[in-house]
């Protein structure tokens, strides 16, 4: 069965389609969540939550707005960031030192093989270090622009301008 038909069956609440999609994407989704929350057990729990969410919201997926995997990935990313911003997580992880997600992409070959399904590595090629740092803080560690400005000791206007420039560079890389 091709992916489009599988997704249509999934949207009709076909459990076999759900199981197939889970088998296809769970490892990658759990891996992305783990890179954000840095807790394997919690990442597994959040991954399950993500799949419950996509099951409940399956009718909201619109193929004209993007790939199915990207839709799931956005839900997973938002779920993981919500977890990071929760009081419970902050209290449990006060002493946790987060490794750079982008650094993982550059140095962990096994991780690269799993994550590059979303094409992230190719989008980061040629980006300046300040862009990589900003993307890491804002999109993978869940910082707000204000928090990133405070962390980097830069004015918030500078952060906003840089991230717009960085996203423009990523868009150029996407079109290559």
C-alpha positions as CSV (number, residue, x, y, z in Angstrom):
1,X,0.0,0.0,0.0
2,X,1.4,3.4,-0.9
3,X,1.9,6.1,1.7
4,X,-1.0,8.3,0.5
5,X,-3.5,5.4,0.8
6,X,-2.0,4.4,4.1
7,X,-2.6,7.9,5.4
8,X,-6.1,8.0,4.1
9,X,-6.8,4.7,5.9
10,X,-5.3,6.2,9.0
11,X,-7.5,9.2,8.8
12,X,-10.5,6.8,8.6
13,X,-9.3,5.4,12.0
14,X,-8.0,2.2,10.5
15,X,-5.9,0.6,13.3
16,X,-3.7,-1.5,11.0
17,X,-2.8,1.7,9.1
18,X,-1.9,3.3,12.5
19,X,0.2,0.3,13.4
20,X,2.0,0.5,10.1
21,X,2.7,4.3,10.4
22,X,3.8,3.8,14.0
23,X,6.3,1.2,12.9
24,X,7.5,3.5,10.1
25,X,8.0,6.6,12.3
26,X,8.1,5.9,16.0
27,X,11.9,5.4,16.2
28,X,12.6,8.7,14.4
29,X,10.0,10.6,16.4
30,X,11.3,9.2,19.7
31,X,14.8,10.2,18.7
32,X,13.8,13.7,17.9
33,X,12.0,14.0,21.2
34,X,14.9,12.6,23.1
35,X,17.3,15.2,21.6
36,X,15.1,17.9,23.1
37,X,14.2,16.4,26.5
38,X,17.4,14.4,27.1
39,X,15.6,11.7,29.1
40,X,15.1,8.4,27.3
41,X,12.2,7.2,29.5
42,X,10.3,10.6,29.2
43,X,11.0,10.7,25.5
44,X,9.3,7.3,25.1
45,X,6.3,8.5,27.1
46,X,6.1,11.7,25.0
47,X,6.4,9.7,21.8
48,X,3.4,7.6,22.9
49,X,1.5,10.9,23.6
50,X,2.4,12.2,20.1
51,X,0.9,9.1,18.5
52,X,-2.2,9.5,20.5
53,X,-2.4,13.1,19.4
54,X,-2.0,12.3,15.8
55,X,-4.6,9.6,16.1
56,X,-7.1,12.0,17.7
57,X,-6.2,14.8,15.2
58,X,-5.8,12.7,12.1
59,X,-8.5,14.7,10.3
60,X,-6.4,17.9,10.6
61,X,-3.6,16.6,8.4
62,X,-3.6,18.3,5.1
63,X,-1.2,16.9,2.4
64,X,-1.2,20.2,0.5
65,X,0.5,21.9,3.5
66,X,3.4,19.4,3.8
67,X,4.5,15.9,4.2
68,X,2.9,13.6,6.8
69,X,6.2,13.0,8.5
70,X,6.7,16.7,8.8
71,X,3.3,17.1,10.4
72,X,4.1,14.4,13.0
73,X,7.5,15.9,13.6
74,X,6.0,19.3,14.3
75,X,3.5,17.8,16.8
76,X,6.4,15.9,18.4
77,X,8.6,19.0,18.6
78,X,5.9,21.1,20.1
79,X,5.1,18.3,22.6
80,X,8.8,18.1,23.7
81,X,9.1,21.8,24.0
82,X,5.9,22.0,26.1
83,X,7.6,19.4,28.3
84,X,10.7,21.5,28.6
85,X,8.7,24.5,29.6
86,X,6.6,22.7,32.2
87,X,7.3,23.4,35.8
88,X,7.7,19.7,36.6
89,X,10.5,19.3,33.9
90,X,12.3,22.4,35.1
91,X,12.3,21.2,38.7
92,X,13.5,17.7,37.7
93,X,16.2,19.0,35.4
94,X,17.6,22.0,37.1
95,X,21.2,20.7,36.8
96,X,20.8,19.1,33.4
97,X,23.3,20.3,30.8
98,X,21.8,20.1,27.4
99,X,24.1,19.0,24.6
100,X,23.8,20.9,21.4
101,X,21.4,19.2,19.0
102,X,23.3,20.5,16.1
103,X,26.6,19.2,17.6
104,X,25.0,15.8,17.7
105,X,24.1,16.1,14.1
106,X,27.7,16.8,13.3
107,X,29.4,14.2,15.4
108,X,27.0,11.2,15.9
109,X,27.0,9.1,12.7
110,X,24.3,6.7,14.0
111,X,22.1,9.6,14.9
112,X,22.7,11.2,11.5
113,X,21.4,8.0,9.8
114,X,18.2,8.1,11.8
115,X,17.5,11.9,11.8
116,X,18.4,12.7,8.2
117,X,15.1,11.2,7.1
118,X,13.8,14.8,7.6
119,X,16.7,16.2,5.7
120,X,17.9,18.5,8.5
121,X,21.6,17.9,7.9
122,X,21.4,19.2,4.3
123,X,19.6,22.3,5.5
124,X,22.4,23.2,7.9
125,X,25.2,23.0,5.4
126,X,27.0,26.3,5.1
127,X,25.2,28.0,8.0
128,X,27.3,30.3,10.2
129,X,28.0,29.2,13.7
130,X,25.8,31.9,15.1
131,X,22.8,30.6,13.1
132,X,23.4,27.1,14.2
133,X,23.5,28.2,17.8
134,X,20.3,30.3,17.5
135,X,18.5,27.4,15.7
136,X,19.6,25.1,18.4
137,X,18.4,27.4,21.2
138,X,15.1,28.4,19.6
139,X,13.9,25.3,17.9
140,X,15.5,22.4,19.6
141,X,15.9,23.6,23.2
142,X,12.7,25.5,23.3
143,X,14.1,28.9,24.3
144,X,12.0,32.0,23.6
145,X,13.6,34.8,21.7
146,X,13.9,36.7,24.9
147,X,15.6,33.8,26.7
148,X,18.0,33.4,23.7
149,X,18.8,37.1,23.9
150,X,19.5,36.9,27.6
151,X,21.6,33.7,27.2
152,X,23.7,35.2,24.3
153,X,23.8,38.6,25.9
154,X,22.5,40.2,22.8
155,X,19.6,42.7,22.2
156,X,16.3,40.9,21.3
157,X,16.2,42.9,18.1
158,X,19.5,41.4,17.1
159,X,18.2,37.9,17.8
160,X,15.1,38.5,15.7
161,X,17.1,39.9,12.8
162,X,19.6,37.0,12.9
163,X,16.9,34.3,13.1
164,X,15.1,35.7,10.1
165,X,18.4,35.8,8.2
166,X,19.2,32.2,9.3
167,X,15.8,31.0,8.2
168,X,16.3,32.6,4.9
169,X,19.6,30.7,4.5
170,X,17.8,27.4,5.4
171,X,15.1,28.1,2.8
172,X,17.9,28.7,0.2
173,X,19.4,25.3,1.2
174,X,16.0,23.7,1.0
175,X,15.7,24.8,-2.6
176,X,19.1,23.5,-3.7
